[in-house]
Amino acid sequence: MDGVGRIAQWGVQTALPFWAEHGWDDVHGGFVESIALDGSVIHGEARRVRVQARQIYVFARAHHEGWFDGLERATEAASLLRKRAWKVDGHPGWVHLLTENGAVADPVRDLYDHAFILLALAWLGRASGDAQWFDLAAETLDFLDAEMADPAGGYRESVSGPQWPRRQNPHMHLFEALLALYEASGDPAILVRAISIKTLFGQVFYDSHACVVREFFDADWARATGDLGAVVEPGHLCEWSWLLHEFHRLSGEPLDPAASALFDVAMRLGVNDRTGLLCAAVNARGEVLDGSSRTWMQTEWLRTAALMRRLGHPGADAHLQRAGDGILNYHLQNAIAGGWTDRFDALGQARSDRIPASTLYHAFGGIAECVRPTASKAQTAGGAV
């Protein structure tokens, strides 16, 4: 079995059962924020609503794909999250943070959080066939339109929270969620929304001269100056590359040339020569701003390289092998079964004190792409892929 196959097998046979057991709070309900490196429970952490949503996505998608019987857990988590985080303080929208026992810890309405709520609802509605989750997604979109839409384009960073700098990142994930919601519901109005984010990408986020995605912006969507304006995240280049291909697949519109250009630039400028891992941040000239690496970056590399291999992109086989080797030799090596070592510094030294639940979303996005050509052959819950 090659490295990619080993990662897929790890995800389905080891990670899903591990997180179903260790990643759920049997006392207070809901998913835990993170676990210790030895698999023990970490008590007292605030729980981000976006992480609850990401875990709902993982278990709903795993059920839909036939990898794991996760629908009951995903449904229970979504029902609990709606009770605890949706319109709970007399105002519309989803709150940002909960305490361990489910009380509101931070009532800010954050755009990034809402993007992942929509992704979770898309996959839960698709896996369950229950229209209530699509209805809740529609209410969430109504909230975004009423409270967070910005006349300058896109959406505000938050309601009652920080506004600057403006970021492409939450819009990227909103684009992802809208594509998933469109595929799940078939509602053409959702595709119109996705097209508006795609337009913002072309007009604002994408620097066509350098073939990179810019991260930070001022109030009027002018690129941030100074250090913030220089940041390029290779992991995000991979994510946008995959998303542009996904938009092409679902919309039928011509493939944006940026889809291939972004992946090529990430491979050319973004890989740490010493470790072979994707760097956290570089500039458009390829100078390293942050040579550390996290698991999510490697799984986004894996996802996009797997797509490129299927499409016959030059060099994709080698890129896919490198991505898989980095995950196996660094992030999964010496980690507890079902977990991972999340962070390495620029020299390849482990710098993690816990395993964040949020990363499972990235891992299963990568795994889903790796097995997509043979997805119909995937066996039932817990089976090999």
MARDRENGU-901122 format. One record per residue (C-alpha): residue in three letters; x, y, z. Coordinates in nm, 3 decimals, always signed. Example, Ala and Ser with C-alpha at 12.3 -4.5 7.8 and 13.67 -1.06 7.14 Angstrom:
! residues 2
   pafi        c1        c2        c3
    ALA    +1.230    -0.450    +0.780
    SER    +1.367    -0.106    +0.714
! end
This chain:
! residues 385
   pafi        c1        c2        c3
    MET    +0.000    +0.000    +0.000
    ASP    +0.140    +0.341    -0.095
    GLY    +0.160    +0.637    +0.141
    VAL    -0.167    +0.791    +0.026
    GLY    -0.347    +0.463    +0.080
    ARG    -0.197    +0.433    +0.428
    ILE    -0.321    +0.782    +0.516
    ALA    -0.672    +0.702    +0.391
    GLN    -0.673    +0.376    +0.587
    TRP    -0.552    +0.560    +0.898
    GLY    -0.833    +0.812    +0.864
    VAL    -1.116    +0.564    +0.823
    GLN    -1.002    +0.275    +1.038
    THR    -0.817    +0.456    +1.315
    ALA    -0.890    +0.830    +1.335
    LEU    -1.270    +0.818    +1.308
    PRO    -1.316    +0.556    +1.584
    PHE    -1.056    +0.734    +1.798
    TRP    -1.229    +1.072    +1.776
    ALA    -1.574    +0.920    +1.819
    GLU    -1.453    +0.784    +2.153
    HIS    -1.205    +1.045    +2.277
    GLY    -1.340    +1.356    +2.106
    TRP    -1.687    +1.358    +2.261
    ASP    -1.770    +1.496    +2.605
    ASP    -1.988    +1.236    +2.776
    VAL    -2.052    +1.467    +3.072
    HIS    -2.147    +1.801    +2.912
    GLY    -2.216    +1.691    +2.555
    GLY    -2.057    +1.828    +2.243
    PHE    -1.714    +1.777    +2.095
    VAL    -1.398    +1.859    +2.288
    GLU    -1.172    +2.138    +2.166
    SER    -0.854    +1.930    +2.184
    ILE    -0.702    +1.630    +2.355
    ALA    -0.364    +1.571    +2.518
    LEU    -0.084    +1.404    +2.324
    ASP    -0.144    +1.081    +2.518
    GLY    -0.516    +1.082    +2.433
    SER    -0.637    +1.197    +2.776
    VAL    -0.907    +1.459    +2.826
    ILE    -0.815    +1.826    +2.861
    HIS    -1.066    +1.993    +3.092
    GLY    -1.171    +2.356    +3.108
    GLU    -1.103    +2.467    +2.751
    ALA    -1.342    +2.711    +2.585
    ARG    -1.511    +2.556    +2.284
    ARG    -1.516    +2.735    +1.954
    VAL    -1.842    +2.703    +1.766
    ARG    -1.643    +2.658    +1.444
    VAL    -1.479    +2.344    +1.587
    GLN    -1.816    +2.197    +1.681
    ALA    -1.928    +2.264    +1.325
    ARG    -1.614    +2.110    +1.175
    GLN    -1.666    +1.790    +1.373
    ILE    -2.030    +1.774    +1.268
    TYR    -1.908    +1.798    +0.909
    VAL    -1.656    +1.515    +0.962
    PHE    -1.904    +1.269    +1.109
    ALA    -2.186    +1.361    +0.871
    ARG    -1.956    +1.324    +0.572
    ALA    -1.807    +1.001    +0.702
    HIS    -2.160    +0.862    +0.728
    HIS    -2.255    +0.983    +0.381
    GLU    -1.942    +0.828    +0.228
    GLY    -2.002    +0.496    +0.402
    TRP    -1.685    +0.515    +0.609
    PHE    -1.830    +0.533    +0.958
    ASP    -2.172    +0.525    +1.124
    GLY    -2.152    +0.887    +1.234
    LEU    -2.496    +1.027    +1.162
    GLU    -2.634    +0.989    +1.514
    ARG    -2.333    +1.164    +1.665
    ALA    -2.341    +1.445    +1.406
    THR    -2.715    +1.496    +1.458
    GLU    -2.683    +1.500    +1.837
    ALA    -2.402    +1.753    +1.816
    ALA    -2.592    +1.978    +1.574
    SER    -2.907    +1.972    +1.787
    LEU    -2.706    +2.060    +2.096
    LEU    -2.515    +2.335    +1.916
    ARG    -2.837    +2.493    +1.789
    LYS    -2.972    +2.495    +2.143
    ARG    -2.656    +2.647    +2.291
    ALA    -2.526    +2.881    +2.022
    TRP    -2.806    +2.991    +1.785
    LYS    -3.002    +3.303    +1.889
    VAL    -2.935    +3.222    +2.253
    ASP    -2.891    +3.578    +2.382
    GLY    -3.191    +3.739    +2.219
    HIS    -3.001    +3.829    +1.903
    PRO    -2.978    +3.644    +1.570
    GLY    -2.672    +3.453    +1.457
    TRP    -2.433    +3.200    +1.610
    VAL    -2.219    +3.295    +1.910
    HIS    -1.842    +3.254    +1.892
    LEU    -1.740    +3.065    +2.208
    LEU    -1.899    +2.830    +2.458
    THR    -1.776    +2.714    +2.796
    GLU    -1.715    +2.347    +2.863
    ASN    -2.066    +2.310    +3.004
    GLY    -2.229    +2.488    +2.712
    ALA    -2.279    +2.843    +2.841
    VAL    -2.200    +3.139    +2.618
    ALA    -1.840    +3.253    +2.671
    ASP    -1.820    +3.505    +2.385
    PRO    -2.132    +3.636    +2.207
    VAL    -1.949    +3.786    +1.906
    ARG    -2.089    +3.677    +1.569
    ASP    -1.786    +3.579    +1.364
    LEU    -1.791    +3.527    +0.985
    TYR    -1.542    +3.239    +0.997
    ASP    -1.769    +3.055    +1.241
    HIS    -2.076    +3.101    +1.024
    ALA    -1.894    +2.962    +0.721
    PHE    -1.832    +2.637    +0.905
    ILE    -2.186    +2.623    +1.041
    LEU    -2.305    +2.632    +0.679
    LEU    -2.059    +2.359    +0.578
    ALA    -2.178    +2.138    +0.863
    LEU    -2.545    +2.194    +0.780
    ALA    -2.484    +2.118    +0.412
    TRP    -2.331    +1.780    +0.487
    LEU    -2.573    +1.695    +0.768
    GLY    -2.868    +1.771    +0.542
    ARG    -2.711    +1.563    +0.268
    ALA    -2.631    +1.269    +0.495
    SER    -2.965    +1.265    +0.677
    GLY    -3.209    +1.383    +0.410
    ASP    -3.368    +1.597    +0.684
    ALA    -3.485    +1.933    +0.549
    GLN    -3.458    +2.104    +0.888
    TRP    -3.083    +2.141    +0.842
    PHE    -3.123    +2.312    +0.505
    ASP    -3.386    +2.538    +0.663
    LEU    -3.139    +2.632    +0.936
    ALA    -2.875    +2.704    +0.672
    ALA    -3.122    +2.937    +0.498
    GLU    -3.182    +3.122    +0.827
    THR    -2.807    +3.152    +0.876
    LEU    -2.767    +3.300    +0.528
    ASP    -3.049    +3.545    +0.602
    PHE    -2.856    +3.655    +0.910
    LEU    -2.539    +3.710    +0.707
    ASP    -2.731    +3.921    +0.456
    ALA    -2.906    +4.129    +0.720
    GLU    -2.624    +4.182    +0.968
    MET    -2.288    +4.117    +0.803
    ALA    -2.305    +4.204    +0.432
    ASP    -2.069    +4.490    +0.347
    PRO    -2.144    +4.750    +0.076
    ALA    -1.776    +4.737    -0.022
    GLY    -1.815    +4.369    -0.105
    GLY    -1.819    +4.043    +0.085
    TYR    -1.899    +4.037    +0.455
    ARG    -1.782    +4.203    +0.772
    GLU    -1.538    +4.014    +0.991
    SER    -1.781    +4.005    +1.281
    VAL    -2.069    +4.165    +1.465
    SER    -1.956    +4.328    +1.792
    GLY    -1.602    +4.203    +1.743
    PRO    -1.280    +4.293    +1.559
    GLN    -1.318    +4.432    +1.206
    TRP    -0.959    +4.489    +1.093
    PRO    -0.767    +4.371    +0.912
    ARG    -1.016    +4.228    +0.668
    ARG    -0.920    +3.875    +0.567
    GLN    -0.969    +3.654    +0.268
    ASN    -0.971    +3.341    +0.486
    PRO    -1.332    +3.348    +0.616
    HIS    -1.454    +3.427    +0.264
    MET    -1.260    +3.130    +0.130
    HIS    -1.437    +2.902    +0.375
    LEU    -1.772    +3.064    +0.302
    PHE    -1.708    +2.988    -0.066
    GLU    -1.637    +2.626    +0.029
    ALA    -1.955    +2.606    +0.235
    LEU    -2.169    +2.756    -0.040
    LEU    -2.038    +2.505    -0.293
    ALA    -2.116    +2.218    -0.055
    LEU    -2.461    +2.361    +0.017
    TYR    -2.532    +2.402    -0.353
    GLU    -2.431    +2.044    -0.428
    ALA    -2.638    +1.913    -0.137
    SER    -2.953    +2.120    -0.196
    GLY    -2.949    +2.196    -0.569
    ASP    -3.072    +2.548    -0.492
    PRO    -2.955    +2.778    -0.776
    ALA    -2.969    +3.079    -0.545
    ILE    -2.680    +2.926    -0.350
    LEU    -2.470    +2.910    -0.664
    VAL    -2.536    +3.281    -0.723
    ARG    -2.392    +3.348    -0.378
    ALA    -2.088    +3.136    -0.455
    ILE    -2.033    +3.330    -0.778
    SER    -2.024    +3.655    -0.580
    ILE    -1.740    +3.518    -0.364
    LYS    -1.563    +3.392    -0.677
    THR    -1.588    +3.746    -0.817
    LEU    -1.438    +3.887    -0.497
    PHE    -1.154    +3.640    -0.532
    GLY    -1.076    +3.760    -0.883
    GLN    -1.109    +4.129    -0.807
    VAL    -0.948    +4.144    -0.463
    PHE    -0.784    +3.833    -0.321
    TYR    -0.592    +3.709    -0.623
    ASP    -0.276    +3.892    -0.718
    SER    -0.252    +3.794    -1.084
    HIS    +0.093    +3.949    -1.123
    ALA    +0.253    +3.726    -0.859
    CYS    -0.004    +3.440    -0.891
    VAL    -0.066    +3.437    -0.516
    VAL    -0.356    +3.498    -0.279
    ARG    -0.324    +3.804    -0.058
    GLU    -0.438    +3.758    +0.300
    PHE    -0.508    +4.094    +0.464
    PHE    -0.689    +4.410    +0.356
    ASP    -0.808    +4.750    +0.469
    ALA    -1.169    +4.862    +0.503
    ASP    -1.213    +4.926    +0.130
    TRP    -1.044    +4.598    +0.029
    ALA    -0.712    +4.766    -0.049
    ARG    -0.425    +4.530    +0.027
    ALA    -0.276    +4.582    +0.371
    THR    +0.061    +4.754    +0.382
    GLY    +0.376    +4.651    +0.565
    ASP    +0.432    +4.303    +0.702
    LEU    +0.066    +4.200    +0.676
    GLY    +0.051    +4.291    +0.311
    ALA    +0.350    +4.068    +0.230
    VAL    +0.209    +3.747    +0.377
    VAL    +0.141    +3.456    +0.143
    GLU    +0.022    +3.128    +0.296
    PRO    +0.107    +2.825    +0.079
    GLY    -0.162    +2.620    +0.252
    HIS    -0.422    +2.870    +0.139
    LEU    -0.287    +2.862    -0.216
    CYS    -0.359    +2.489    -0.216
    GLU    -0.706    +2.542    -0.070
    TRP    -0.800    +2.802    -0.329
    SER    -0.663    +2.584    -0.608
    TRP    -0.889    +2.298    -0.502
    LEU    -1.188    +2.528    -0.452
    LEU    -1.157    +2.682    -0.797
    HIS    -1.157    +2.333    -0.948
    GLU    -1.461    +2.247    -0.736
    PHE    -1.640    +2.561    -0.855
    HIS    -1.568    +2.461    -1.214
    ARG    -1.703    +2.110    -1.151
    LEU    -2.026    +2.226    -0.991
    SER    -2.101    +2.543    -1.189
    GLY    -1.993    +2.433    -1.535
    GLU    -1.815    +2.766    -1.580
    PRO    -1.469    +2.768    -1.741
    LEU    -1.184    +2.672    -1.513
    ASP    -1.006    +2.977    -1.376
    PRO    -0.637    +2.966    -1.483
    ALA    -0.551    +3.064    -1.127
    ALA    -0.648    +2.713    -1.017
    SER    -0.331    +2.560    -1.162
    ALA    -0.113    +2.868    -1.113
    LEU    -0.175    +2.875    -0.738
    PHE    -0.076    +2.512    -0.692
    ASP    +0.237    +2.559    -0.902
    VAL    +0.343    +2.862    -0.696
    ALA    +0.277    +2.679    -0.368
    MET    +0.501    +2.395    -0.483
    ARG    +0.771    +2.630    -0.609
    LEU    +0.784    +2.877    -0.322
    GLY    +0.617    +2.714    -0.026
    VAL    +0.805    +2.394    +0.058
    ASN    +1.066    +2.398    +0.335
    ASP    +1.388    +2.260    +0.182
    ARG    +1.500    +2.115    +0.514
    THR    +1.182    +1.929    +0.616
    GLY    +0.993    +1.888    +0.289
    LEU    +0.685    +2.029    +0.463
    LEU    +0.476    +2.323    +0.348
    CYS    +0.578    +2.647    +0.520
    ALA    +0.331    +2.852    +0.719
    ALA    +0.411    +3.178    +0.537
    VAL    +0.636    +3.317    +0.264
    ASN    +0.629    +3.632    +0.055
    ALA    +0.566    +3.653    -0.318
    ARG    +0.941    +3.629    -0.384
    GLY    +0.962    +3.302    -0.196
    GLU    +1.141    +3.441    +0.107
    VAL    +1.035    +3.249    +0.417
    LEU    +0.843    +3.453    +0.672
    ASP    +0.748    +3.157    +0.892
    GLY    +0.912    +2.821    +0.821
    SER    +0.705    +2.626    +1.073
    SER    +0.437    +2.386    +0.964
    ARG    +0.108    +2.244    +1.087
    THR    -0.084    +1.932    +0.994
    TRP    -0.363    +2.119    +0.816
    MET    -0.122    +2.260    +0.558
    GLN    +0.001    +1.915    +0.461
    THR    -0.351    +1.773    +0.428
    GLU    -0.452    +2.064    +0.203
    TRP    -0.142    +1.992    -0.006
    LEU    -0.249    +1.625    -0.013
    ARG    -0.602    +1.713    -0.124
    THR    -0.496    +1.939    -0.407
    ALA    -0.216    +1.710    -0.526
    ALA    -0.459    +1.417    -0.537
    LEU    -0.693    +1.625    -0.752
    MET    -0.408    +1.731    -0.978
    ARG    -0.299    +1.371    -1.024
    ARG    -0.647    +1.272    -1.131
    LEU    -0.650    +1.559    -1.380
    GLY    -0.309    +1.467    -1.520
    HIS    -0.131    +1.781    -1.400
    PRO    +0.246    +1.765    -1.473
    GLY    +0.446    +1.650    -1.173
    ALA    +0.137    +1.572    -0.965
    ASP    +0.248    +1.218    -0.877
    ALA    +0.568    +1.347    -0.723
    HIS    +0.388    +1.626    -0.537
    LEU    +0.134    +1.380    -0.399
    GLN    +0.405    +1.144    -0.280
    ARG    +0.589    +1.430    -0.108
    ALA    +0.273    +1.545    +0.066
    GLY    +0.197    +1.194    +0.185
    ASP    +0.554    +1.137    +0.302
    GLY    +0.545    +1.457    +0.506
    ILE    +0.224    +1.353    +0.679
    LEU    +0.346    +1.002    +0.752
    ASN    +0.704    +1.083    +0.849
    TYR    +0.631    +1.388    +1.060
    HIS    +0.271    +1.435    +1.164
    LEU    +0.164    +1.073    +1.216
    GLN    +0.502    +0.929    +1.313
    ASN    +0.528    +0.880    +1.691
    ALA    +0.176    +1.019    +1.748
    ILE    -0.094    +0.831    +1.936
    ALA    -0.301    +0.611    +1.704
    GLY    -0.576    +0.832    +1.559
    GLY    -0.399    +1.151    +1.656
    TRP    -0.112    +1.354    +1.514
    THR    +0.171    +1.586    +1.606
    ASP    +0.024    +1.914    +1.497
    ARG    +0.315    +2.157    +1.472
    PHE    +0.681    +2.146    +1.370
    ASP    +0.926    +2.433    +1.365
    ALA    +1.136    +2.529    +1.065
    LEU    +1.405    +2.277    +1.165
    GLY    +1.160    +1.988    +1.192
    GLN    +1.135    +1.979    +1.573
    ALA    +0.794    +1.895    +1.721
    ARG    +0.631    +2.191    +1.899
    SER    +0.290    +2.058    +2.003
    ASP    +0.140    +2.019    +2.349
    ARG    -0.203    +1.893    +2.241
    ILE    -0.400    +1.759    +1.944
    PRO    -0.654    +2.015    +1.813
    ALA    -0.986    +1.871    +1.704
    SER    -1.016    +2.140    +1.438
    THR    -0.757    +1.963    +1.218
    LEU    -0.978    +1.658    +1.156
    TYR    -1.181    +1.864    +0.909
    HIS    -0.869    +1.925    +0.698
    ALA    -0.759    +1.562    +0.721
    PHE    -1.087    +1.429    +0.590
    GLY    -1.105    +1.681    +0.310
    GLY    -0.772    +1.543    +0.194
    ILE    -0.873    +1.181    +0.242
    ALA    -1.201    +1.231    +0.054
    GLU    -1.012    +1.365    -0.247
    CYS    -0.760    +1.081    -0.236
    VAL    -1.033    +0.817    -0.256
    ARG    -1.272    +1.006    -0.485
    PRO    -1.188    +0.803    -0.800
    THR    -1.293    +0.482    -0.621
    ALA    -1.537    +0.627    -0.371
    SER    -1.817    +0.397    -0.489
    LYS    -1.607    +0.100    -0.379
    ALA    -1.562    +0.222    -0.024
    GLN    -1.681    -0.036    +0.222
    THR    -1.926    +0.027    +0.500
    ALA    -1.856    +0.171    +0.843
    GLY    -1.500    +0.116    +0.953
    GLY    -1.407    -0.072    +0.636
    ALA    -1.098    -0.023    +0.427
    VAL    -1.081    +0.220    +0.138
! end
